[in-house]
Amino acid sequence: MGTLMKNITVYYNLVNNELADHRTNKFMLVSSPLPILMIMFLYHRFVRSWGPAFMANRQPFQLKKLIIVYNIVQIFLSCYLVVECLQWLYLPGYYNVWCQKINYDDTPVERLVIDRVWLYYFIKILDLLDTVFFVLRKKFSHVSFLHVYHHLGMCLLGFIGTKYVPGGHGIMLGFINSMVHAVMYTYYLIAIMRPQWVKQWWKKYITQLQILQFVLLILHFGHILFEPSCGYPKWVSFLFLPHNIFILFLFTDFYIKEYINKKKKED
């Protein structure tokens, strides 16, 4: 038993400390996997079990003002990350879109990069409130497998990206995703503040935008597997690609059922 515990300790230290990026490994919610795993566990139990049970005999909470503030914060943070990526990385040509290895030099720009990577990871945790609001408003039909899986997957991948590969080629994921989220949360804000402005086709095209996002990310992470000169770790693609492909399948399946099959039935 003593040898087993020693081996577990050695392996944990290897994975959690030695293989981690020393620049971000002491950041909040990064130094140990336990906090994010606990957050993910509590989230899953609340939205799947505890929350619906709590709301069973209660009226939906009126959270309009809170959700308005939440959407505004999400729009601001998403736009902020998009502008930061353009201003410091892509427009000046500091980052190569085709292939960008991780730069470990201690420079002002690289310090900015790792700070923004952590911020993106934190935003993925903040995104979990979407589902909490659905439950508290008794919109249980919105708490689908796709919705919950996507949020949990982004939290876990955000942790891995921040802890082991903060920067480089993976920045494009945060850049594209932040653009999509800026549009998405703008739609949510309008829908709750001025529902009479919302057009029926808006949601359809936002879903198309989300599908396009995953196609671009699959291409972005996929092509470096066949680029021998690219210095970005290829294990990241082997980890991220299955998740993105599965999410693409789920979103496409949702789109077909929601906007194609339903339309055929109506016709």
Secondary structure by P-SEA (a helix, b strand, c coil): caaaaaaaaaaaaaaaccccccccccccccccaaaaaaaaaaaaaaaccaaaaaaccccccccaaaaaaaaaaaaaaaaaaaaaaaaccccccccccccccccccccaaaaaaaaaaaaaaaaaaaacaaaaaaaaacccccccaaaaaaaaaaaaaaaaaaaccccccaaaaaaaaaaaaaaaaaaaaaaaacccccccaaaaaaaaaaaaaaaaaaaaaaaaaacccccccaaaaaaaaaaaaaaaaaaaaaaaacccaaaaaac
